[in-house]
């Protein structure tokens, strides 16, 4: 006697899923655009405030440091202590 495998359900989006997807996409695009515009703004300020680098390697290292610092401040802070139990 053969037992048929369970049928796989097809994922059908509900209207709520479609709205959530639209908001998620809009938020992601806004974040990307903000990041690009803000980075260009910070780069202009940084270039004006710094003296001209001697070579392209120094410029690349300094830009890498600037980008790393900019991205590090955008990350959520890590919790150093465990949360207290509620009671």
VEXLUM-92335 format. One record per residue (C-alpha): residue number from 0; residue in three letters; y, x, z. Coordinates in nm, 2 decimals. Layout:
N
atom pos NUM | code ALA | v Y | u X | w Z
...
END
This chain:
87
atom pos 0 | code UNK | v 0.00 | u 0.00 | w 0.00
atom pos 1 | code UNK | v 0.34 | u 0.14 | w -0.11
atom pos 2 | code UNK | v 0.65 | u 0.10 | w 0.10
atom pos 3 | code UNK | v 0.97 | u 0.08 | w -0.09
atom pos 4 | code UNK | v 1.25 | u 0.31 | w 0.03
atom pos 5 | code UNK | v 1.55 | u 0.14 | w 0.17
atom pos 6 | code UNK | v 1.81 | u 0.06 | w -0.09
atom pos 7 | code UNK | v 2.12 | u 0.26 | w -0.08
atom pos 8 | code UNK | v 2.44 | u 0.07 | w -0.02
atom pos 9 | code UNK | v 2.72 | u 0.12 | w -0.25
atom pos 10 | code UNK | v 3.05 | u 0.20 | w -0.09
atom pos 11 | code UNK | v 3.30 | u -0.07 | w -0.18
atom pos 12 | code UNK | v 3.66 | u -0.01 | w -0.07
atom pos 13 | code UNK | v 3.83 | u -0.29 | w 0.13
atom pos 14 | code UNK | v 4.20 | u -0.36 | w 0.09
atom pos 15 | code UNK | v 4.26 | u -0.18 | w 0.42
atom pos 16 | code UNK | v 4.08 | u 0.13 | w 0.29
atom pos 17 | code UNK | v 4.30 | u 0.13 | w -0.02
atom pos 18 | code UNK | v 4.62 | u 0.10 | w 0.19
atom pos 19 | code UNK | v 4.50 | u 0.38 | w 0.42
atom pos 20 | code UNK | v 4.43 | u 0.60 | w 0.12
atom pos 21 | code UNK | v 4.78 | u 0.53 | w -0.02
atom pos 22 | code UNK | v 4.95 | u 0.62 | w 0.31
atom pos 23 | code UNK | v 4.73 | u 0.93 | w 0.35
atom pos 24 | code UNK | v 4.82 | u 1.05 | w 0.00
atom pos 25 | code UNK | v 5.19 | u 0.98 | w 0.05
atom pos 26 | code UNK | v 5.19 | u 1.17 | w 0.38
atom pos 27 | code UNK | v 5.01 | u 1.46 | w 0.23
atom pos 28 | code UNK | v 5.24 | u 1.48 | w -0.07
atom pos 29 | code UNK | v 5.54 | u 1.46 | w 0.16
atom pos 30 | code UNK | v 5.41 | u 1.74 | w 0.37
atom pos 31 | code UNK | v 5.35 | u 1.96 | w 0.07
atom pos 32 | code UNK | v 5.69 | u 1.89 | w -0.07
atom pos 33 | code UNK | v 5.85 | u 1.96 | w 0.27
atom pos 34 | code UNK | v 5.66 | u 2.28 | w 0.30
atom pos 35 | code UNK | v 5.78 | u 2.40 | w -0.05
atom pos 36 | code UNK | v 6.14 | u 2.31 | w 0.00
atom pos 37 | code UNK | v 6.16 | u 2.44 | w 0.35
atom pos 38 | code UNK | v 5.99 | u 2.77 | w 0.25
atom pos 39 | code UNK | v 6.24 | u 2.82 | w -0.03
atom pos 40 | code UNK | v 6.53 | u 2.75 | w 0.21
atom pos 41 | code UNK | v 6.39 | u 3.00 | w 0.46
atom pos 42 | code UNK | v 6.33 | u 3.25 | w 0.19
atom pos 43 | code UNK | v 6.69 | u 3.24 | w 0.08
atom pos 44 | code UNK | v 6.82 | u 3.28 | w 0.43
atom pos 45 | code UNK | v 6.58 | u 3.56 | w 0.49
atom pos 46 | code UNK | v 6.68 | u 3.75 | w 0.17
atom pos 47 | code UNK | v 7.05 | u 3.72 | w 0.25
atom pos 48 | code UNK | v 7.01 | u 3.84 | w 0.61
atom pos 49 | code UNK | v 6.79 | u 4.14 | w 0.53
atom pos 50 | code UNK | v 6.88 | u 4.47 | w 0.35
atom pos 51 | code UNK | v 6.71 | u 4.52 | w 0.02
atom pos 52 | code UNK | v 6.36 | u 4.68 | w 0.06
atom pos 53 | code UNK | v 6.29 | u 5.02 | w -0.08
atom pos 54 | code UNK | v 5.98 | u 4.92 | w -0.28
atom pos 55 | code UNK | v 5.77 | u 4.62 | w -0.38
atom pos 56 | code UNK | v 5.50 | u 4.69 | w -0.12
atom pos 57 | code UNK | v 5.75 | u 4.67 | w 0.16
atom pos 58 | code UNK | v 5.89 | u 4.34 | w 0.02
atom pos 59 | code UNK | v 5.53 | u 4.20 | w 0.00
atom pos 60 | code UNK | v 5.45 | u 4.30 | w 0.36
atom pos 61 | code UNK | v 5.77 | u 4.15 | w 0.49
atom pos 62 | code UNK | v 5.72 | u 3.83 | w 0.29
atom pos 63 | code UNK | v 5.36 | u 3.81 | w 0.42
atom pos 64 | code UNK | v 5.49 | u 3.84 | w 0.78
atom pos 65 | code UNK | v 5.75 | u 3.57 | w 0.71
atom pos 66 | code UNK | v 5.49 | u 3.33 | w 0.57
atom pos 67 | code UNK | v 5.25 | u 3.39 | w 0.85
atom pos 68 | code UNK | v 5.51 | u 3.33 | w 1.11
atom pos 69 | code UNK | v 5.63 | u 3.01 | w 0.93
atom pos 70 | code UNK | v 5.27 | u 2.87 | w 0.91
atom pos 71 | code UNK | v 5.18 | u 2.97 | w 1.26
atom pos 72 | code UNK | v 5.46 | u 2.76 | w 1.40
atom pos 73 | code UNK | v 5.34 | u 2.46 | w 1.21
atom pos 74 | code UNK | v 5.00 | u 2.46 | w 1.38
atom pos 75 | code UNK | v 4.94 | u 2.25 | w 1.69
atom pos 76 | code UNK | v 4.94 | u 2.46 | w 2.01
atom pos 77 | code UNK | v 4.60 | u 2.55 | w 2.16
atom pos 78 | code UNK | v 4.52 | u 2.43 | w 2.50
atom pos 79 | code UNK | v 4.47 | u 2.72 | w 2.74
atom pos 80 | code UNK | v 4.35 | u 2.52 | w 3.04
atom pos 81 | code UNK | v 4.09 | u 2.25 | w 3.03
atom pos 82 | code UNK | v 4.23 | u 1.90 | w 3.09
atom pos 83 | code UNK | v 4.22 | u 1.77 | w 3.44
atom pos 84 | code UNK | v 3.96 | u 1.49 | w 3.51
atom pos 85 | code UNK | v 4.12 | u 1.15 | w 3.56
atom pos 86 | code UNK | v 4.02 | u 0.99 | w 3.88
END
